[in-house]
Amino acid sequence: MTEISAAALRGAVDLSSLRGRGQQPAGAPGTAAPAAGAPAPGETGAPAASGVVIDVTDASFGDIVELSRTVPVVVDLWAEWCGPCKQLSPVIEKVTKEQAGRVVLAKVDVDANPQIAQAFRAESIPMVIALIGGQPVPMFTGAVPEAQVREVFTKLLEVAEQSGVSGSVPFEDAPGDDASDAVEEVQEAPLPPLHAEAFEAIEAGDYERAAQAYERALAESPRDEEAKAGLGQVRLLGRVQGLDLQEVRAAAAAAPLDVDAQFQVADLDLAGGHIDDAFDRLLELFAALDAEQRVRVRERLVELFDLVGSADPRVAPARTRLASMLF
């Protein structure tokens, strides 16, 4: 089964260039033209949309990102020429409709919408990714059996609920809905006040204020797993904010035992979805340091393990490597 961990890819795919495009007029700067020979948006070979199945374009994708803050959105990257896509898409639509509004399916023709495909780094299709709270979560690539689709959808809803994304949209099995309609109709599940404050701060790029809100939430409720995960995420986002990848890598290469320099590269790797690279870098650094310096590296590794989540298959081997060097 494909593992789903909402924390694992926080920031791994940069969707910022696609946000807000639902409000742009046709032909506005930044709106991609359809690829040569590709069907125009709205004239694709995709199956007809229903109340929870939406055809999405580069221009309207910002609406979908916003919608995912209240209801999980499954993004199906497909193309008319793709045989496996035609096998998988009906299955995804069927399972989506069975959720009766708890999940929205956004269908993207990659030929007509290259900017979305590029943002998700779609090297092969069909490729299916979920959006939870505006953040991408991998589901599966290639045609998979219906049983696996159902299993992954079940996990998706669990992760979404843990992340506070448990709203729904009115479900009518009829054509005609689009991304803007769904955003207007969505029935939001209210967030706890401190969580809402944190999300507002994240939207404003104020990660320090978001961290403070999550810290207060944890002070009130130490078992608040959503606040704990959110705190780890905003701390990471705060650390990588403003960093230049090339400069950071050059500094780390010039000083392989500089803990702070290696931390910065590991943070950028994790934020970019290169989780194994981040773990390997810090484990190799840990092995090369003396006992006093190792303390900080161990603490950072444990922090990153918690951020990615124990369900991610890359965490257990890294924990085992760390334990073997500790004892």
C-alpha positions in Angstrom: 0.0 0.0 0.0 1.1 3.6 -0.6 1.9 5.3 2.7 0.3 8.6 3.3 1.9 11.0 5.8 0.7 14.6 5.7 3.8 15.9 7.4 6.2 14.1 5.1 5.7 16.4 2.1 4.9 19.6 3.8 6.5 22.1 1.4 7.8 19.4 -0.9 5.9 20.7 -3.9 5.8 24.5 -4.4 2.3 25.4 -5.3 2.7 29.1 -4.6 2.9 30.1 -8.2 -0.5 28.5 -8.8 -2.3 30.1 -5.8 -4.9 32.7 -6.5 -5.2 32.1 -10.2 -8.9 31.3 -9.9 -9.4 35.1 -9.7 -7.4 36.0 -12.8 -9.2 36.9 -16.0 -8.6 34.9 -19.1 -5.3 35.7 -20.7 -4.0 37.4 -17.5 -0.2 37.3 -17.0 1.0 34.0 -15.5 -1.9 32.0 -17.0 -0.5 29.3 -19.2 -1.8 28.8 -22.7 -2.8 25.3 -23.6 0.0 23.1 -25.1 0.1 22.9 -28.8 -2.4 20.3 -30.1 -3.9 19.9 -26.6 -7.6 20.2 -26.0 -8.7 23.5 -24.6 -9.8 23.6 -20.9 -13.3 22.4 -20.5 -13.0 20.5 -23.8 -10.9 17.6 -22.5 -11.5 13.9 -22.9 -12.1 13.6 -19.2 -15.3 12.1 -18.0 -18.1 14.6 -17.2 -17.8 16.3 -13.8 -20.2 15.5 -11.0 -20.7 17.5 -7.8 -17.4 16.2 -6.3 -15.5 15.6 -9.6 -14.1 18.8 -11.0 -12.0 19.5 -14.2 -9.2 21.9 -13.1 -6.9 24.1 -15.1 -3.7 26.1 -14.4 -5.9 29.2 -14.0 -8.4 27.6 -11.6 -6.0 25.6 -9.5 -5.7 28.2 -6.8 -9.3 27.6 -5.9 -8.5 23.9 -5.4 -5.6 24.7 -3.1 -7.9 26.9 -1.0 -10.7 24.2 -1.0 -8.2 21.7 0.4 -8.0 23.7 3.6 -11.5 22.4 4.5 -12.0 19.2 2.5 -9.3 16.8 1.2 -8.8 17.1 -2.6 -7.5 14.3 -4.7 -5.7 15.5 -7.8 -5.7 13.1 -10.8 -3.1 13.9 -13.4 -4.1 12.3 -16.7 -3.9 12.7 -20.5 -6.2 11.7 -23.3 -3.4 9.5 -24.8 -2.7 7.6 -21.5 -4.3 4.1 -21.5 -3.7 3.5 -17.8 -5.3 6.8 -17.0 -8.5 5.6 -18.6 -8.4 2.5 -16.4 -7.7 4.3 -13.2 -9.8 7.5 -13.5 -13.2 5.8 -13.4 -12.2 3.9 -10.3 -11.1 7.1 -8.5 -14.3 8.8 -9.5 -16.4 5.9 -8.2 -14.6 5.8 -4.8 -14.7 9.6 -4.6 -18.5 9.7 -5.1 -18.9 7.0 -2.4 -17.5 9.5 0.1 -20.6 11.7 -0.4 -18.8 15.0 -0.3 -16.0 14.3 2.2 -13.5 14.2 -0.7 -13.3 16.2 -3.9 -11.6 14.9 -7.1 -9.8 17.5 -9.2 -9.0 16.1 -12.7 -6.0 17.7 -14.5 -5.2 17.2 -18.2 -1.4 17.5 -18.1 -1.2 18.4 -21.8 -3.5 21.4 -21.4 -2.2 22.4 -18.0 1.6 22.1 -17.9 2.2 24.4 -15.0 0.2 22.1 -12.6 2.1 19.1 -14.0 5.4 20.9 -13.5 4.5 21.9 -9.9 3.8 18.3 -9.0 6.9 17.1 -10.9 4.8 14.6 -12.8 7.3 12.5 -14.7 4.8 9.8 -15.5 1.0 9.4 -15.4 -1.4 8.6 -14.1 -0.2 10.3 -11.0 -2.5 10.8 -8.1 -1.8 13.3 -5.3 -3.9 14.6 -2.4 -4.0 18.1 -1.1 -4.6 18.5 2.6 -4.6 22.0 4.0 -2.9 23.3 0.9 -0.1 20.8 1.2 0.6 17.8 -1.2 0.5 14.2 0.0 1.5 11.4 -2.4 -1.1 8.7 -3.1 0.0 6.5 -6.0 1.5 6.5 -9.5 0.2 4.2 -12.3 -3.0 2.2 -12.5 -3.7 0.3 -9.2 -6.5 -2.1 -8.2 -9.7 -0.7 -6.8 -9.0 -2.4 -3.5 -5.8 -0.4 -3.1 -7.6 2.8 -4.1 -10.2 2.3 -1.4 -7.4 1.5 1.2 -5.5 4.7 0.3 -8.7 6.8 0.4 -9.4 5.5 3.9 -5.9 6.5 5.0 -6.3 9.9 3.4 -9.5 10.6 5.4 -7.7 9.6 8.6 -4.8 11.9 7.9 -7.1 14.8 6.8 -9.1 14.5 10.1 -5.8 14.5 12.1 -4.8 17.7 10.2 -8.2 19.4 11.0 -9.4 19.1 7.4 -12.8 17.4 7.9 -15.3 19.6 6.1 -17.5 18.5 3.2 -19.2 19.8 0.1 -22.8 19.3 -0.9 -22.9 16.1 -2.9 -25.1 15.8 -6.0 -24.3 13.3 -8.7 -24.9 15.8 -11.5 -22.6 17.7 -13.9 -21.9 21.4 -13.8 -19.9 22.1 -10.7 -16.5 23.8 -11.0 -13.7 24.7 -8.5 -15.2 28.1 -7.7 -18.6 26.6 -7.0 -17.1 24.0 -4.7 -15.2 26.7 -2.8 -18.4 28.7 -2.3 -20.4 25.7 -1.2 -17.9 24.1 1.2 -19.1 23.6 4.7 -16.1 24.3 6.9 -15.5 22.5 10.1 -14.5 25.2 12.6 -10.9 25.1 13.9 -10.0 25.5 17.6 -9.1 29.2 18.1 -5.4 28.7 18.6 -5.2 26.5 15.5 -7.1 29.1 13.5 -4.6 31.7 14.7 -1.7 29.5 13.6 -3.2 28.9 10.2 -3.8 32.7 9.8 -0.2 33.3 10.7 1.1 30.7 8.3 -0.9 32.3 5.5 0.8 35.6 6.3 4.2 33.9 6.3 4.7 34.7 10.0 5.9 31.3 11.2 7.1 32.6 14.6 3.6 33.7 15.5 2.2 30.4 14.2 4.7 28.5 16.4 3.7 30.6 19.4 0.0 29.7 18.8 0.8 26.0 18.5 2.9 26.2 21.7 0.0 27.8 23.6 -2.3 25.1 22.2 0.0 22.4 23.5 0.3 24.1 26.9 -3.5 23.9 27.1 -3.7 20.3 25.7 -0.3 18.4 25.8 -1.9 15.5 23.8 -2.9 17.7 20.9 -1.2 15.8 18.1 -2.3 18.2 15.4 -0.7 21.1 17.3 2.4 19.1 17.9 2.7 18.3 14.1 1.9 21.9 13.2 4.6 23.2 15.5 7.2 21.0 13.9 6.1 22.0 10.5 6.2 25.8 11.1 9.5 25.5 12.9 10.9 23.9 9.8 9.3 26.5 7.5 10.7 29.2 9.7 14.2 27.8 9.5 14.2 27.4 5.7 12.6 30.8 5.0 14.9 33.0 2.9 17.6 30.3 2.5 19.4 30.1 -0.9 19.8 26.4 -1.8 23.0 26.8 -3.8 24.6 29.0 -1.1 23.7 26.6 1.7 25.0 23.6 -0.2 28.2 25.3 -1.0 28.7 26.3 2.7 28.0 22.7 3.8 30.4 21.3 1.3 33.2 23.6 2.4 32.6 22.7 6.1 31.4 19.1 6.3 31.6 19.1 10.2 29.9 22.4 10.7 26.7 21.4 12.4 24.7 24.5 11.6 25.6 24.3 7.9 24.6 20.7 7.7 21.4 21.4 9.5 20.4 24.0 6.9 20.9 21.5 4.0 19.0 18.8 5.8 16.1 21.2 6.5 16.0 22.2 2.8 16.1 18.6 1.8 13.3 17.7 4.1 11.2 20.7 3.0 11.8 19.6 -0.6 10.7 16.1 -0.1 14.2 14.5 -0.1 13.7 12.8 3.2 16.3 10.1 2.8 18.9 12.7 1.9 18.1 14.7 5.0 18.3 11.7 7.3 21.5 10.3 5.7 23.3 13.7 5.9 22.6 14.0 9.6 23.4 10.4 10.4 26.7 10.7 8.7 27.4 13.9 10.5 26.5 12.2 13.8 29.0 9.4 13.2 31.8 11.9 12.5 31.4 14.1 15.6 32.5 13.7 19.2 30.1 12.9 22.0 29.4 16.5 23.0 28.6 17.7 19.5 26.4 14.6 18.8 23.8 15.8 21.3 22.5 18.5 19.0 22.4 16.3 15.9 20.6 13.6 17.8 18.0 16.1 19.0 17.5 17.4 15.4 17.2 13.9 14.0 14.5 13.0 16.6 12.7 16.3 15.7 12.7 15.4 12.0 11.6 11.8 12.7 8.6 13.2 14.5 7.9 15.7 11.8 7.8 13.1 9.0 5.9 10.7 11.2 6.4 7.1 12.3 4.1 5.7 9.6 6.6 6.8 6.9 8.7 3.8 5.9 11.9 5.9 5.8 11.8 6.7 9.5 12.2 3.3 11.0 15.5 2.5 9.2 16.9 5.9 10.1 16.0 5.4 13.8 17.6 2.0 13.7 20.9 3.5 12.3 20.8 6.2 15.0 20.3 3.7 17.7 23.1 1.5 16.5 25.5 4.5 16.8 24.2 5.4 20.3 24.8 2.0 21.9 
